[in-house]
C-alpha cells in the first residue's frame, strides 16, 4: 500500500541517490543495491514517508534511471524524482530546486542510511521547528582516534591521540530551515559531501540531537550484512 504523506506537514525530505557506490563493489547504483530483496532507496523512502511531519519527498536519481526509480517508488510513497548530478552537492541542489517555497523545513537524507527510523526524522524536524537553523543527528565516537602523519612508503606515524569525548559521528537526516539551506547552496564555492559543513562555513550554528544506531551508513559489503541483521528492529 502506498503511504500517504501529510498535506499539512512542514517538512520536505531530499534524498540524493545518484551515487555509484564504488565501495560496495560493482553493480547497480548504490541506492538501488538490494537489502533483503529490496533496494536501499525503497527502505529509506518507506521510513521517511512514515514520519508524520513529512509533506514532500524528492529523490535525486541517476539520470538514466529516472523512469525506473519513479516506477520503483510508486507503490511506496508519492515521490518527486529529479535527475541528480555528478556530485552529491549537485544532487541536493537539484532536489532543493523543486521544493515548494512554503515548506519551512528541509531535511537531507542519504539512501545509504536505509534503516533510519521515522522517529529520527521527527526528532531532527522538531529541533529545527523549535528555532535552530541547522540540526544534525549524531552519536558519540566509541573508537580511540589517532592523528597520524602519512609517511612515504605507506606507513603512518602517530602524532597523538584525539580526545574522543568531544567527537561525534554524524548521521542523516540533517535538517535546516529552508532558506538557510538554499542560501548555503547558493554561496558554496566548491563541492561538499556534507550539507551541515556547508552551513557551518557560512557561519551558521549547527546543533546536534541524539542519533540512532539503526541509521548506520551502508558503504561496504559487510554493512549490508549488518543492516540485514538489524531489519527486524527497524
Secondary structure, DSSP 8 states (H G I E B T S, - for coil): --B---TT--EEEEEEE----GGG-SSS-GGGSEETTEEHHHHHHHHHHTSTTEEEEEEEE-GGGHHHHHHHHHTTB--EEEE--SSHHHHHHHHHTTS-TT--EEEE--TTSTT--HHHHHHHHHHHHTT-SEEEEEEE--S-EEEEEE-TTS-EEEEEEE-GGG-EEE-S-EEEEHHHHHHHHHH--S--S-HHHHHHHTT---EEEE--GGG----SHHHHHHHHHHGGG-
